[in-house]
Amino acid sequence: MHKYRITFLSGLAAGFVLGARAGRERYEQIKRLSRKVTDSPAAQQAAGAVQAQAAGIAKAAKQKVTDQVQTRAPKLTDTAREKLGGKVPGLKTKHQTMQGPDSNGSGHGSTTANDRSYRTS
């Protein structure tokens, strides 16, 4: 780790010294050249092509993720219901159905022993 730090600092120092020697004129020359390249039609066309390709890749990746989620989510929820259905109040498994109102007219469906054990009132 220490070796990399020394290498980085040496490179930083060398870049600083070389940059200082080149001076402002070299900086302006590099700046003019980079602006000339970015303003050229060929560079703009290449940038447009790269942007279009990136958009296509992003769209394909989004579709793939969406498909995977739609495929796996129902399986994950079924597994969670099977494992936690009796432990979490209100979580029903596929085989449990909502029944009519309680005999007391509260309208919350039937209760099981598991539901009653979590009630505080």
C-alpha positions as CSV (number, residue, x, y, z in Angstrom):
1,M,0.0,0.0,0.0
2,H,2.8,2.3,0.9
3,K,4.5,1.6,-2.5
4,Y,1.5,2.8,-4.4
5,R,1.3,6.0,-2.4
6,I,4.9,6.8,-3.2
7,T,4.4,6.0,-6.9
8,F,1.3,8.3,-7.0
9,L,3.0,11.2,-5.2
10,S,6.1,10.8,-7.6
11,G,3.8,11.0,-10.6
12,L,2.0,13.9,-9.2
13,A,5.2,15.8,-8.6
14,A,6.5,15.0,-12.0
15,G,3.3,16.2,-13.7
16,F,3.4,19.4,-11.7
17,V,7.0,20.2,-12.6
18,L,6.4,19.3,-16.3
19,G,3.2,21.3,-16.4
20,A,4.9,24.3,-14.8
21,R,7.7,24.3,-17.3
22,A,5.3,24.0,-20.2
23,G,3.6,27.2,-19.0
24,R,0.5,29.0,-20.1
25,E,1.3,28.9,-23.8
26,R,1.3,25.1,-23.9
27,Y,-2.0,25.1,-21.9
28,E,-3.6,27.4,-24.4
29,Q,-2.3,25.4,-27.3
30,I,-3.8,22.2,-25.8
31,K,-7.1,24.0,-25.1
32,R,-7.3,25.3,-28.7
33,L,-6.6,21.8,-30.1
34,S,-9.2,20.1,-27.9
35,R,-11.8,22.7,-28.8
36,K,-11.0,22.2,-32.5
37,V,-11.4,18.4,-32.2
38,T,-14.7,18.6,-30.3
39,D,-16.2,21.1,-32.7
40,S,-15.3,18.9,-35.8
41,P,-18.3,17.2,-37.5
42,A,-16.5,13.8,-37.4
43,A,-16.2,14.0,-33.6
44,Q,-19.8,15.1,-33.2
45,Q,-21.0,12.3,-35.4
46,A,-18.9,9.8,-33.4
47,A,-20.3,11.2,-30.1
48,G,-23.8,10.9,-31.5
49,A,-23.2,7.3,-32.5
50,V,-21.8,6.4,-29.1
51,Q,-24.7,8.1,-27.4
52,A,-27.2,6.2,-29.5
53,Q,-25.5,2.9,-28.9
54,A,-25.4,3.6,-25.1
55,A,-29.1,4.4,-25.2
56,G,-29.8,1.1,-27.0
57,I,-27.7,-0.9,-24.4
58,A,-29.4,0.8,-21.5
59,K,-32.8,0.0,-23.0
60,A,-31.9,-3.7,-23.5
61,A,-30.5,-3.8,-19.9
62,K,-33.7,-2.3,-18.5
63,Q,-35.8,-4.8,-20.4
64,K,-33.7,-7.7,-19.2
65,V,-33.9,-6.6,-15.5
66,T,-37.7,-6.0,-15.8
67,D,-38.2,-9.5,-17.3
68,Q,-36.1,-11.1,-14.5
69,V,-38.0,-9.2,-11.8
70,Q,-41.3,-10.2,-13.3
71,T,-40.2,-13.8,-13.5
72,R,-38.6,-14.1,-10.0
73,A,-40.8,-11.8,-7.9
74,P,-43.9,-14.1,-7.7
75,K,-41.7,-17.0,-6.7
76,L,-40.0,-15.0,-4.0
77,T,-43.3,-13.8,-2.6
78,D,-44.7,-17.3,-2.6
79,T,-41.6,-18.5,-0.7
80,A,-41.9,-15.7,1.8
81,R,-45.6,-16.4,2.4
82,E,-44.9,-20.1,2.9
83,K,-42.1,-19.5,5.4
84,L,-43.6,-16.5,7.2
85,G,-47.4,-16.9,6.7
86,G,-48.1,-18.1,10.2
87,K,-45.6,-15.8,11.9
88,V,-46.6,-12.4,10.5
89,P,-50.1,-11.2,11.4
90,G,-52.2,-10.4,8.4
91,L,-49.9,-12.3,5.9
92,K,-52.0,-15.0,4.2
93,T,-50.7,-17.9,2.3
94,K,-52.1,-18.8,-1.1
95,H,-54.3,-21.5,0.4
96,Q,-56.0,-19.2,2.9
97,T,-58.9,-17.1,1.7
98,M,-60.8,-14.2,3.2
99,Q,-64.0,-15.4,4.8
100,G,-67.1,-13.4,5.7
101,P,-67.4,-11.0,8.7
102,D,-66.8,-12.2,12.2
103,S,-69.7,-13.1,14.3
104,N,-69.1,-9.8,16.2
105,G,-69.7,-7.9,12.9
106,S,-66.2,-6.3,12.7
107,G,-65.8,-7.3,9.1
108,H,-62.2,-8.5,9.4
109,G,-62.8,-12.1,8.4
110,S,-62.1,-15.1,10.5
111,T,-59.3,-15.3,12.9
112,T,-56.9,-18.1,13.6
113,A,-55.0,-19.0,16.7
114,N,-51.9,-17.4,15.3
115,D,-53.8,-14.1,14.6
116,R,-55.2,-14.1,18.2
117,S,-51.8,-14.6,19.7
118,Y,-50.5,-11.3,18.3
119,R,-53.4,-9.1,19.2
120,T,-52.9,-6.7,22.1
121,S,-56.5,-5.7,22.7
